[in-house]
Structures are given as structure tokens and as C-alpha cells.
Amino acid sequence: MADRLDGRVALVTGAGSGLGRAMARRFADEGAAVMCVDLNEEGAKDTAAQIAEAGGRSAAMRLNVTDSDAVKDALERTDQELGGLQIVVNNAGVASPEWDLTVDVNLSGVYYGLVHGAQMLADRGGGAIVNIASVAGLNALVSSGVALAEGEQPPPDRAAAYVASKHGVVGLTRQFAVNFGQQNVRVNAICPGYIYTPMTAGTTEIPEGEAFLQALHPMGRLGQDNEIASAAAFLVSDDASFVTGVALPVDGGYSAR
Ligand SMILES: NC(=O)c1ccc[n+]([C@@H]2O[C@H](COP(=O)([O-])OP(=O)(O)OC[C@H]3O[C@@H](n4cnc5c(N)ncnc54)[C@H](O)[C@@H]3O)[C@@H](O)[C@H]2O)c1
């Protein structure tokens, strides 16, 4: 594994599961010390333990990203415990039809990571932030309907909160990239297509659901968590030193049509 992140310190939100865990592990494999934070403290601790077992440096703590002060504290604690913070990944998210919850976690949570994180990185000479948006940050979603009971109609506002929150993440990414462009803080987003994680398991575990999702991607398959982790590792590394303000689809061609 490349050592592109040797000596760097990263904080990853939602690191107790799925994409957050995969990114935390990948950053550690590339040499970074990683603070794993999640609402699910056990999950965050498991990820940190996996990193330590593989010979990496990590720590874990519980964090609810909807609490602005707690996000600021977590960033400061990472800086103190693991050394100078240079990388922040705002990944924690929920897939829910509930407006307040979805906007609080997916949009406000990312905003707090940006508003506190970008300034902290700037004060320390620079760094990189990656926000995990979605193809739902670029386009509307279509639903398979496989989870509905016979005769049940999908709610009229089914993916509205999720799509709005993820479009907001793309907007925040661009705005903070512009705001911090001259302070050596790069801010980018990844827009994953459907990836096998606990978030999508409810659909992928049903054969018609999985087939429906596969057919949405021109490559004919869903993605794996490590395919998002490798894009994130690129974006936070010096290989992406002139890349800022982009919303990068990593989606098997989903957003190409
Ligand atoms: N899996 C996909 O297909 C897919 C596609 C596009 C975008 N995404 C996005 O990727 C991100 C990660 O999703 P995933 O698939 O790994 O899901 P996941 O459910 O496996 O993991 C999400 C993690 O976020 C944590 N979390 C939830 N609310 C939180 C809060 N308030 N504070 C802190 N942590 C909280 C959960 O505890 C969980 O560990 C999300 O933002 C999601 O919207 C996922």
C-alpha cells in the first residue's frame, strides 16, 4: 500500500460502519493516524481496533454530528491526541424519509464539520476535507418499491429529504472550497452510486431489489466500500493537490445518463 498519508492525522465521521469504516482503514493503511467517530461508539471502537490490529494508529470516540459544539470538541480532541489534524471526512449519514432527522444529520452534520474543520485546518497551515454526498446530490432518485407491501403506495415525498440533503452537501462543498481556496484547504465531495453497506442491505438482500439497483448502473453492478475509500484517499492526498470544489461521482456510470 502506498504511504501517501504518512504522518497525517484524519478524523472520519460515521466511521463505525460501511463507507466510513472502509475510509478510516484505507487512510490508516496509507500511513495516517485516524480518529474514528460515530454515534455508535461500539462501531467506532471496532474500526479503531481493526486499524490497530493491522499495525496502524487510531483512536475512537462517540460523536453525534448534529451537535455543533460536540463536532468542534471532537476536532480539537483529535488534534490534541493524535497530532496536527489535516484531514476531515464528513461521512456520517442516514437514509430516512424523515425530513428533520435527514437534514440534521446529512446536511447540518456536514456543515458543522466544515465550519469548524476548515478553519482549524487553515489555522494549522492547510489540509483536505472530503464530504460524502451521493448520486442523490446530483439527480433525483428512483425507487424500486421492493420493500413495499402488496398494494402499498410509496409516500409522495419518498426520497425528498435525502435528495435535498445531498444536493446541499454538494453546494456546501463548492462554497467552502471557494471560501478556503487561498488558505490551502481543499474541499471536495464524493458522490457514490449504490454501494454494498448496511445502509443498502435492506434492498440488496432482496433479489429483485439488488437486480433493480444493479440495472441503474451502466457497469451493471453495485460498488464495494473500498472503491469509495480509494477515491477518498486520492482526494485527501497530495496527488489531488490542485483538485478542489469537485463533486466526484464514483458510481459505475450511474450519473452519466
Ligand atoms: N451505501 C450507499 O449506497 C451510499 C450511496 C451514496 C451515499 N452514501 C452515503 O455514504 C455515507 C455512509 O453511508 P454507509 O452506506 O456507510 O451507511 P452505514 O449506515 O453503514 O453507516 C453510516 C454511519 O453513520 C453513523 N451515523 C448516523 N447518524 C449519525 C450521527 N448523528 N452522528 C454520527 N454518526 C452517525 C451510523 O451510526 C453509521 O455507523 C452516508 O452519508 C450515506 O448517505 C451511501
The ligand as an ORCA input file, in Angstrom:
! r2SCAN-3c Opt
* xyz 0 1
  N     -24.201      2.891      0.730
  C     -24.559      3.592     -0.324
  O     -25.039      3.065     -1.338
  C     -24.372      5.092     -0.335
  C     -24.520      5.761     -1.554
  C     -24.344      7.134     -1.598
  C     -24.025      7.829     -0.454
  N     -23.910      7.154      0.723
  C     -23.563      7.952      1.904
  O     -22.404      7.432      2.487
  C     -22.383      7.732      3.881
  C     -22.091      6.455      4.667
  O     -23.141      5.536      4.423
  P     -22.983      3.954      4.617
  O     -23.540      3.326      3.398
  O     -21.623      3.624      5.082
  O     -24.080      3.737      5.782
  P     -23.991      2.995      7.192
  O     -25.376      3.043      7.703
  O     -23.294      1.699      7.048
  O     -23.061      3.947      8.066
  C     -23.481      5.220      8.487
  C     -22.827      5.508      9.825
  O     -23.190      6.828     10.217
  C     -23.446      6.803     11.600
  N     -24.324      7.902     11.992
  C     -25.652      8.059     11.739
  N     -26.110      9.168     12.308
  C     -25.060      9.738     12.954
  C     -24.904     10.913     13.739
  N     -25.944     11.714     14.013
  N     -23.673     11.204     14.221
  C     -22.632     10.392     13.982
  N     -22.715      9.254     13.263
  C     -23.929      8.938     12.753
  C     -24.114      5.458     11.855
  O     -24.046      5.085     13.219
  C     -23.297      4.562     10.938
  O     -22.198      3.994     11.612
  C     -23.746      8.362      4.179
  O     -23.610      9.764      4.211
  C     -24.593      7.927      3.013
  O     -25.671      8.815      2.782
  C     -24.054      5.811      0.813
*
